[in-house]
Amino acid sequence: MQASFYKENREKLYAMLPEGSLLAVFSGRDIIKTNDEYYPFFADRNFVYLTGLECKEAVLLAAKDGAGRVNETLYILPPDAHAERWTGVRVKPAEAESVSGVTDIRYENQFINDFRKLAFSGNYGKLYLDLFKLNDREIDRPAHDFKHYVHHNVPFILFGNADPFLRRLRLFKQHCEIEALRKGEEITKEGILAMMRISKPGLYEYQYKAEFDRALNYYEPYPYGFPPIISAGEGNFIIHNYSYTGQAKDGDMILNDVGVNWDHLITDVSRSWPCNGKFSDKQKLLYECALATSDYMFSIVKPGMRMDAVDATIKQYNAQLLKDAGVLDDVANIRKYMWHGGAHHIGFDVHDVVETPEFIAPNMVFCIDVGIYHEEWGIGFRVEDNCLITEDGCENLSAGIPRTIADIEAIMNH
Ligand SMILES: [Mn+2]
């Protein structure tokens, strides 16, 4: 992704801020796992969306004055030979500038002083922070801590939440983001094909995962968009199954729900197949219903359609197919076999952080996810694809990843 992408994202965000306001967006910090060990660092997605940088303890500070002029500064950790010898090289000012396009790069230990100078100038009445939390048990992030600091130390400043502005921007994907998703789909395909090719009764879920990892690691050291869901048989009835301990018995379905992070954009695709390479009659019956539902959705989704109609239509259409096939007694009971939603946006997050749209519009990208879970038959699976909204319809970005029974069986029995 070029610096111009991040620069434009920042400019669009600044345009939404009222005059006389400040904005601070934090990259995040290490989170302790145990003793002296930390969880792998994962930079705040909004910070990355605005800067392209994945470095820890960095801050983007912007000041929009009364005339609408914006000054922006990026604060990064200073060089530290000792720390860098142990834990890796820190991003340096020249690199931070070339990645982000921010020209004023300073060290993080100057941030508070600079902020106080701006705050006490009297020119700014409001500070915008990304204050969103998914629930009240979530730990405080640097934005929340900074809010407490400002509340106590600069009590005349009011707070604004930048999160809705960022969600509005992130709802629509730009050309370079769509290209990154396309590349991600190719790698996702490699990972899924690798699992299809080794599939046979007796393999454990962790052995499928090893094959998926091997395929992805040809491309990137840390290619995951999210922890891969790879399960077999009974394990498929746990929607987010991360145990990797189950064993595929002859006749079991393999389910995987996986994605790749390419240039910060995350794909999210589910494919399912019988571990022995041959769909049974019951597997075929259910799978054909799911696939026909997905195909139908890709034929009707287009700009102007209500967003909430996507999930509703997936359930209605699939319910009718299952009823016609004699599986479902009444379409009203579809939740017996369909356990989860059928559409969520993807992007910098796999469940992308966007403003919920009322209507579908071009350059949105969301999943079309059709899952059927038939416990009595022991068959659970989903078919999930990534739907890009075009000017007059939609495109299945993951269409190249085998999804028909004929294509899947051909690969598995090659
Ligand atoms: Mn998924």
Boltz pocket constraint, residues with backbone or C-beta under 6 A from the ligand:
constraints:
  - pocket:
      binder: B
      contacts: [[A, 257], [A, 258], [A, 268], [A, 269], [A, 270], [A, 384]]
      max_distance: 6.0
